[in-house]
Amino acid sequence: MLPKLEHDERYLWFVFSNNQKANEVFAPEESEGKAKVLIKNYEINYATTEVWNLAELGEVIEFKEDN
């Protein structure tokens, strides 16, 4: 479970701040699946404009690609 601000009604999601590592781990782009990951340095960004939360991909614990 990820923390969120009490008044934040946005759908809870984030992007990896180290997206190059994430791309290497979860490539190719066309693939889809589910993964259990360990994240580090989760950062909540909240503004009256479109922003997203950030987290660093630390470790992939489990990855199952949909076939």
Phi, psi and omega per residue, in radians:
M1 nan 2.406 -3.141
L2 -1.788 2.508 3.096
P3 -1.276 2.662 3.035
K4 -2.608 2.775 3.122
L5 -1.169 2.503 -3.077
E6 -1.007 -0.667 -3.091
H7 -1.601 -0.007 -3.106
D8 -1.410 1.983 -3.104
E9 -1.770 0.114 3.129
R10 -1.210 2.691 3.003
Y11 -1.060 2.347 -3.065
L12 -1.408 1.987 3.088
W13 -2.712 2.926 3.123
F14 -2.647 2.903 3.018
V15 -2.034 2.686 3.105
F16 -1.349 2.262 3.109
S17 -1.257 -0.437 3.066
N18 -1.859 1.115 -3.011
N19 -1.133 -0.398 3.089
Q20 -1.127 -0.747 3.095
K21 -1.114 -0.766 3.132
A22 -1.075 -0.727 3.118
N23 -1.092 -0.681 3.123
E24 -1.153 -0.692 -3.101
V25 -1.300 -0.729 -3.008
F26 -1.833 0.257 3.121
A27 -1.250 2.763 0.015
P28 -1.393 2.882 -3.078
E29 -1.024 -0.556 -3.082
E30 -1.295 -0.232 -3.088
S31 -1.346 2.643 3.088
E32 -2.362 2.658 3.114
G33 3.082 -2.861 3.132
K34 -2.246 2.527 -3.130
A35 -2.437 2.566 2.969
K36 -1.861 2.132 -3.055
V37 -2.252 2.731 2.988
L38 -1.751 2.150 3.130
I39 -1.899 2.756 3.109
K40 -2.274 2.703 3.005
N41 0.991 0.851 3.111
Y42 -1.164 2.282 -3.060
E43 -2.239 2.116 3.093
I44 -1.519 2.174 3.056
N45 -2.001 2.160 -3.110
Y46 -2.342 2.252 3.129
A47 -2.724 2.946 3.122
T48 -1.404 0.205 3.080
T49 -2.185 3.058 -3.098
E50 -1.314 1.942 3.055
V51 -2.343 2.931 -3.134
W52 -2.324 2.725 3.077
N53 -1.374 2.726 -3.109
L54 -2.140 2.606 2.995
A55 -2.659 2.563 3.106
E56 -1.580 2.278 3.061
L57 -1.222 2.047 -3.141
G58 -1.663 -0.961 -3.051
E59 -2.666 2.449 3.025
V60 -1.589 2.035 -3.114
I61 -1.508 -0.666 -3.124
E62 -2.703 2.441 3.113
F63 -2.477 2.153 3.101
K64 -2.164 1.982 3.139
E65 -1.432 2.355 3.082
D66 -1.265 2.405 3.127
N67 -1.832 nan nan
